[in-house]
Amino acid sequence: PCQNKCPSHIDIPGFLKANAEGEFRESARIFKRTIPFPSILGRVCPAPCEEHCRRDEVDEAIAIRDSHRYAGDQVIRAMREQDVDPPLPFELQPTSGKRVAVIGSGPAGASAAYYLLIAGHDVTIYERDEAPGGMLRYGIPEYRLPKERVLDPEYESITRLGGRFVCNQALGRDFSLDDLQNQGYDAVLVAIGCYDTNKLGIPGEDADGVIDGLEYLKIATLDLPYPGHAGTRVVVIGGGFTSMDCSRTSVRQGASEVTLVYRRDMKDMPASGEVHEAIEEGVTAIFQAGPVRVIANEAGKVTGVEFIRMQLGAPDASGRRRPEPAPGTEFTIECDRVLLAIGQAPDLTWIGGDSGGVEATKYKRLKADAVTFLTPRPGVFGTGDVRNG
């Protein structure tokens, strides 16, 4: 049941058995057959496997996530202290002579690069930011995922296999698909993730003090205080992991009040398992309320957000009951800043012109086959959030 519940179907019984026998390198090797980064995932995964652990029927679930985190940490320690290469999940194949360009160094691009390198291909990863990692580096706070101690050594497993990172290079800004294919790459993989924060679509959301949650987290993960954040009253809108990170980071950055507002019930939150921790840290959580308008003063500065109570209607396509406004239940939360964390979409402004066959779906995602990941343009593939949303 645990393996079936895991979105990646990792061999959980296999690595738990290796852990029980004290074979931590073998445990990490088994894990890496499915995902290359056990220490990273051991810190950021919501652990749906543990909700279906058979041991829970006896007393409590096995700490599955912490188990592979520990094994991964032992591999990192041996790599750092004894210069021991991480275990390989499969036999390293002879050089194929094929060259692949991976655009985006987040979890999707980095994972693809790792397995392509093991398959014997030459891989170069292009990253728009100044350091590799994508959302792992710039979207997940330091308290959850230490960058120097965990992210960097996990990514070192790619460079030890011969992979190269080229940073400060963005698709559509510094190069095009034509540029890469003209350089002789046999395949190009687009894995640029979702970085455009969705809009609320309500009056006043362009007021001074309404902040993109990802922008806020990026500055925070660079270990910089967001300008003027200390002492402010903050409202975070959303119910996913970005909203949790925004709320808990705001507490750490000295906000005087942090209020999290979500339009559904707590049990329907994507990050429901973490909201209790946020509340323990001082966050006030309000459920079944949706924003109506952002209130600003004459200078255009945010002074509050008006919400309306939501009532649950019929189930939507996801199976969750659709929230509907309850007339006459409006209320206002006074605040100085509003952090938007209501989901992200991919930036596809680079499509067009010389993108030659690459196109977006009607849901504004990169069009690519669900099995092969091939786009309509030969030799160009798409994977990760840019395809899934």
C-alpha positions as CSV (number, residue, x, y, z in Angstrom):
1,P,0.0,0.0,0.0
2,C,2.8,2.5,0.8
3,Q,4.5,1.9,-2.6
4,N,1.1,2.2,-4.4
5,K,0.3,5.5,-2.7
6,C,3.7,7.0,-3.6
7,P,3.3,9.1,-6.7
8,S,6.6,7.7,-8.0
9,H,6.1,4.1,-6.8
10,I,9.5,4.0,-5.1
11,D,10.5,0.5,-3.9
12,I,9.8,1.3,-0.3
13,P,9.9,-2.3,1.0
14,G,13.2,-2.7,-0.7
15,F,15.0,0.3,0.8
16,L,13.4,-0.3,4.2
17,K,14.8,-3.8,4.2
18,A,18.3,-2.5,3.3
19,N,18.0,0.1,6.1
20,A,17.0,-2.6,8.6
21,E,20.2,-4.5,7.7
22,G,22.3,-1.4,8.1
23,E,23.1,-1.2,4.4
24,F,22.5,2.5,3.9
25,R,24.4,2.8,0.6
26,E,22.3,-0.1,-0.8
27,S,19.2,1.6,0.6
28,A,20.1,4.9,-1.2
29,R,20.9,2.9,-4.4
30,I,17.5,1.3,-4.4
31,F,15.8,4.7,-3.9
32,K,17.9,6.2,-6.7
33,R,16.5,3.8,-9.2
34,T,13.3,5.9,-9.2
35,I,14.4,9.4,-7.9
36,P,18.1,10.5,-7.7
37,F,17.8,12.7,-4.5
38,P,16.8,10.8,-1.3
39,S,18.1,13.5,1.1
40,I,16.2,16.3,-0.7
41,L,12.9,14.3,-1.0
42,G,13.3,13.2,2.6
43,R,12.9,16.9,3.6
44,V,10.2,18.2,1.2
45,C,7.9,15.2,0.5
46,P,4.5,15.3,2.3
47,A,4.9,11.5,2.8
48,P,1.6,10.1,1.5
49,C,3.1,6.7,1.8
50,E,2.9,6.9,5.6
51,E,-0.8,7.4,5.5
52,H,-1.2,3.9,4.1
53,C,1.5,2.1,6.0
54,R,0.4,-1.3,7.1
55,R,2.2,-0.9,10.4
56,D,-0.3,1.9,11.3
57,E,-2.9,-0.9,11.8
58,V,-0.7,-2.2,14.7
59,D,0.6,1.0,16.4
60,E,1.9,3.7,14.1
61,A,3.3,4.2,10.6
62,I,7.0,3.6,9.9
63,A,8.9,6.8,9.4
64,I,9.4,6.0,5.7
65,R,10.4,9.5,4.6
66,D,12.9,9.9,7.4
67,S,14.4,6.5,6.6
68,H,15.4,7.3,3.1
69,R,16.5,10.8,4.3
70,Y,18.9,9.2,6.8
71,A,20.3,6.8,4.2
72,G,20.8,9.7,1.7
73,D,22.5,11.7,4.4
74,Q,25.0,8.9,5.0
75,V,25.9,8.9,1.4
76,I,26.4,12.7,1.5
77,R,28.6,12.3,4.6
78,A,30.8,9.7,2.9
79,M,31.1,11.9,-0.2
80,R,32.1,15.0,1.7
81,E,34.3,13.4,4.3
82,Q,35.9,10.5,2.4
83,D,35.3,11.5,-1.3
84,V,33.3,8.4,-1.9
85,D,31.1,8.6,-5.0
86,P,27.4,8.1,-4.4
87,P,26.0,4.7,-5.4
88,L,24.7,4.3,-8.9
89,P,21.2,2.8,-9.3
90,F,22.1,1.1,-12.6
91,E,25.3,0.1,-14.4
92,L,27.0,3.1,-16.1
93,Q,26.7,2.7,-19.8
94,P,29.4,3.3,-22.4
95,T,29.5,6.7,-24.1
96,S,26.8,6.9,-26.6
97,G,28.1,9.9,-28.6
98,K,24.7,11.6,-28.2
99,R,24.4,15.1,-26.8
100,V,21.4,16.4,-24.8
101,A,20.5,19.9,-23.7
102,V,18.3,20.1,-20.6
103,I,16.6,23.5,-20.0
104,G,15.9,24.0,-16.3
105,S,17.8,22.6,-13.4
106,G,14.9,22.0,-11.0
107,P,13.9,18.5,-9.9
108,A,12.5,17.4,-13.3
109,G,15.5,18.6,-15.3
110,A,18.1,17.4,-12.8
111,S,16.5,14.0,-12.6
112,A,16.3,13.6,-16.3
113,A,20.0,14.7,-16.6
114,Y,21.0,12.2,-14.0
115,Y,19.5,9.2,-15.8
116,L,20.6,10.4,-19.2
117,L,24.2,10.6,-17.9
118,I,24.0,7.0,-16.6
119,A,22.7,6.0,-20.0
120,G,26.0,7.2,-21.5
121,H,24.8,10.5,-23.0
122,D,26.6,13.9,-22.8
123,V,24.4,16.3,-20.9
124,T,24.5,20.1,-20.5
125,I,21.9,21.7,-18.2
126,Y,20.9,25.4,-18.8
127,E,19.6,27.4,-15.9
128,R,18.2,30.9,-15.9
129,D,19.2,31.8,-12.3
130,E,22.7,32.2,-10.9
131,A,22.8,28.7,-9.3
132,P,21.2,25.4,-10.2
133,G,18.2,23.9,-8.3
134,G,15.2,25.8,-9.6
135,M,12.3,25.7,-7.2
136,L,14.4,23.6,-4.8
137,R,16.8,26.4,-4.3
138,Y,14.6,29.5,-4.7
139,G,11.2,28.3,-3.7
140,I,11.8,26.2,-0.6
141,P,13.0,27.9,2.5
142,E,16.3,27.1,4.2
143,Y,14.7,25.8,7.3
144,R,13.1,23.1,5.2
145,L,15.8,22.3,2.7
146,P,19.4,23.4,3.6
147,K,21.1,24.4,0.4
148,E,24.8,24.1,1.2
149,R,24.4,21.0,3.4
150,V,21.9,19.0,1.3
151,L,21.0,20.5,-2.1
152,D,24.5,21.2,-3.3
153,P,25.9,17.7,-2.5
154,E,22.9,16.0,-4.0
155,Y,23.4,17.9,-7.2
156,E,27.1,17.0,-7.1
157,S,26.1,13.5,-8.1
158,I,25.3,15.0,-11.5
159,T,28.6,16.8,-12.0
160,R,30.5,13.7,-10.8
161,L,28.9,11.8,-13.7
162,G,30.1,14.5,-16.1
163,G,27.1,16.7,-16.3
164,R,27.6,20.4,-16.8
165,F,25.5,23.3,-15.5
166,V,25.4,26.6,-17.5
167,C,23.8,29.2,-15.3
168,N,22.4,32.7,-16.0
169,Q,21.1,31.4,-19.4
170,A,17.3,31.6,-20.0
171,L,15.3,30.2,-22.8
172,G,13.8,33.0,-24.9
173,R,16.2,35.5,-23.5
174,D,19.7,34.2,-24.1
175,F,19.1,31.4,-26.5
176,S,16.4,29.7,-28.5
177,L,15.5,26.1,-29.4
178,D,17.0,26.8,-32.9
179,D,20.3,27.9,-31.2
180,L,20.6,24.6,-29.3
181,Q,19.7,22.3,-32.2
182,N,22.1,24.2,-34.5
183,Q,24.8,23.5,-31.9
184,G,24.4,19.8,-32.6
185,Y,22.4,18.6,-29.7
186,D,20.6,15.4,-30.5
187,A,17.8,16.1,-28.1
188,V,16.5,19.1,-26.1
189,L,14.5,18.7,-23.0
190,V,12.4,21.6,-21.7
191,A,11.9,21.4,-17.9
192,I,11.4,25.1,-16.9
193,G,8.7,24.5,-14.3
194,C,6.0,26.9,-13.3
195,Y,7.2,30.3,-12.2
196,D,4.3,32.7,-13.1
197,T,2.1,33.1,-10.0
198,N,-1.6,33.0,-10.7
199,K,-3.6,36.2,-10.3
200,L,-6.6,36.6,-7.9
201,G,-8.7,38.4,-10.5
202,I,-10.2,40.8,-8.0
203,P,-10.2,44.6,-7.7
204,G,-7.1,46.2,-6.1
205,E,-4.7,43.3,-6.5
206,D,-2.2,45.6,-8.2
207,A,-1.9,47.8,-5.1
208,D,1.4,48.4,-3.4
209,G,2.0,45.6,-0.9
210,V,0.5,42.8,-2.9
211,I,3.5,40.5,-3.4
212,D,4.2,37.4,-5.5
213,G,4.7,34.6,-3.0
214,L,7.5,33.0,-5.1
215,E,9.3,36.4,-5.4
216,Y,9.1,36.7,-1.6
217,L,10.4,33.2,-1.0
218,K,13.3,33.7,-3.5
219,I,14.6,36.7,-1.6
220,A,14.1,34.8,1.7
221,T,16.0,31.7,0.5
222,L,18.9,33.9,-0.5
223,D,19.1,34.6,3.2
224,L,18.0,38.2,2.7
225,P,15.2,39.9,4.7
226,Y,12.4,41.0,2.5
227,P,12.5,44.8,2.6
228,G,10.3,46.3,5.3
229,H,8.7,42.9,6.2
230,A,9.5,43.0,9.9
231,G,6.7,44.3,12.1
232,T,4.1,44.2,9.3
233,R,0.6,42.5,9.3
234,V,0.7,39.9,6.6
235,V,-2.2,38.0,4.9
236,V,-1.3,34.9,2.9
237,I,-3.9,33.7,0.4
238,G,-3.7,30.0,-0.6
239,G,-3.6,26.5,0.8
240,G,-0.6,24.7,-0.8
241,F,3.0,24.3,0.2
242,T,3.9,27.8,-1.1
243,S,1.4,29.3,1.2
244,M,2.8,27.3,4.1
245,D,6.3,28.5,3.3
246,C,5.2,32.1,2.9
247,S,3.4,32.0,6.2
248,R,6.2,30.3,8.2
249,T,8.9,32.4,6.6
250,S,6.9,35.6,7.4
251,V,6.9,34.6,11.1
252,R,10.7,34.0,10.9
253,Q,11.2,37.4,9.3
254,G,9.5,39.2,12.1
255,A,6.0,39.9,10.9
256,S,3.8,41.1,13.7
257,E,0.7,39.2,12.5
258,V,0.4,36.4,9.9
259,T,-3.0,35.3,8.7
260,L,-3.5,32.4,6.3
261,V,-6.8,32.3,4.4
262,Y,-7.9,29.4,2.3
263,R,-11.2,29.1,0.4
264,R,-11.9,25.4,1.3
265,D,-11.9,23.4,4.5
266,M,-8.6,22.5,6.2
267,K,-8.9,18.8,5.2
268,D,-9.0,19.8,1.6
269,M,-5.8,21.8,1.7
270,P,-2.9,20.4,-0.4
271,A,-0.7,21.1,2.6
272,S,-3.1,20.1,5.3
273,G,-0.5,18.0,7.1
274,E,1.6,21.1,7.7
275,V,-0.9,23.7,8.7
276,H,-0.8,22.5,12.3
277,E,2.9,23.4,12.4
278,A,2.2,26.8,11.0
279,I,-0.4,27.4,13.7
280,E,2.0,26.3,16.4
281,E,4.4,28.9,15.1
282,G,1.9,31.7,15.5
283,V,0.0,31.8,12.2
284,T,-3.7,32.4,12.3
285,A,-5.6,30.2,9.9
286,I,-9.0,31.0,8.4
287,F,-10.8,28.5,6.3
288,Q,-13.7,28.6,3.8
289,A,-13.2,32.2,2.9
290,G,-12.3,33.8,-0.5
291,P,-11.0,37.2,-1.3
292,V,-13.4,39.8,-2.8
293,R,-11.1,42.8,-3.1
294,V,-7.9,44.3,-1.9
295,I,-8.4,47.6,0.0
296,A,-5.8,50.4,-0.5
297,N,-5.5,53.9,0.8
298,E,-5.2,57.1,-1.3
299,A,-1.5,56.5,-1.9
300,G,-2.3,53.0,-3.4
301,K,-0.9,51.2,-0.3
302,V,-2.6,48.0,0.9
303,T,-4.6,48.5,4.1
304,G,-6.7,45.3,4.1
305,V,-8.4,42.5,2.2
306,E,-12.2,42.0,2.1
307,F,-13.2,38.3,2.1
308,I,-16.5,36.4,1.8
309,R,-17.4,33.2,3.6
310,M,-17.6,30.2,1.3
311,Q,-20.0,27.3,1.5
312,L,-19.2,23.9,-0.1
313,G,-21.3,23.0,-3.1
314,A,-21.2,20.1,-5.6
315,P,-17.9,18.2,-6.2
316,D,-15.7,19.6,-9.0
317,A,-13.4,17.7,-11.4
318,S,-10.9,17.0,-8.7
319,G,-13.6,15.3,-6.5
320,R,-13.5,18.0,-3.9
321,R,-16.7,20.0,-3.2
322,R,-16.6,23.3,-5.0
323,P,-16.5,26.4,-2.7
324,E,-19.3,28.9,-3.4
325,P,-19.7,32.4,-1.9
326,A,-22.3,32.8,0.8
327,P,-24.0,36.3,0.3
328,G,-24.0,38.7,3.2
329,T,-21.0,37.1,5.0
330,E,-18.3,39.6,3.9
331,F,-15.6,40.6,6.4
332,T,-12.3,42.5,6.3
333,I,-8.8,41.7,7.6
334,E,-6.6,44.7,8.1
335,C,-3.0,44.2,6.8
336,D,0.0,45.8,5.4
337,R,1.0,43.1,2.9
338,V,-0.6,40.4,0.9
339,L,1.3,37.3,-0.3
340,L,-0.2,35.5,-3.2
341,A,0.2,31.7,-3.1
342,I,-2.7,30.4,-5.2
343,G,-0.7,28.3,-7.6
344,Q,1.7,28.9,-10.5
345,A,1.6,28.5,-14.3
346,P,4.5,28.1,-16.8
347,D,6.0,31.0,-18.6
348,L,5.5,30.2,-22.3
349,T,6.2,33.6,-23.7
350,W,9.2,32.1,-25.6
351,I,6.8,30.1,-27.8
352,G,6.4,31.6,-31.2
353,G,8.7,32.9,-33.9
354,D,11.5,30.3,-34.2
355,S,10.0,27.9,-31.7
356,G,9.1,25.8,-34.8
357,G,6.3,23.5,-33.9
358,V,6.4,23.8,-30.1
359,E,3.0,24.9,-28.8
360,A,0.9,25.3,-25.7
361,T,-2.2,23.4,-24.7
362,K,-5.6,25.0,-24.1
363,Y,-4.6,24.9,-20.4
364,K,-1.5,27.0,-21.1
365,R,1.0,24.2,-20.6
366,L,3.7,22.9,-22.9
367,K,2.2,20.4,-25.3
368,A,4.0,17.1,-25.0
369,D,3.1,13.4,-25.2
370,A,2.1,11.9,-21.9
371,V,4.3,8.8,-22.5
372,T,7.3,9.9,-24.6
373,F,7.3,13.6,-23.6
374,L,7.9,14.4,-27.2
375,T,6.6,17.8,-28.4
376,P,5.3,18.4,-31.9
377,R,8.8,19.6,-32.8
378,P,11.2,16.7,-33.6
379,G,14.0,16.3,-31.0
380,V,12.4,18.5,-28.4
381,F,10.8,17.1,-25.3
382,G,8.9,18.6,-22.3
383,T,8.6,17.2,-18.8
384,G,7.8,18.3,-15.2
385,D,5.5,21.1,-14.2
386,V,5.8,22.9,-17.5
387,R,3.9,19.9,-19.0
388,N,1.8,18.9,-16.0
389,G,0.9,22.4,-14.6
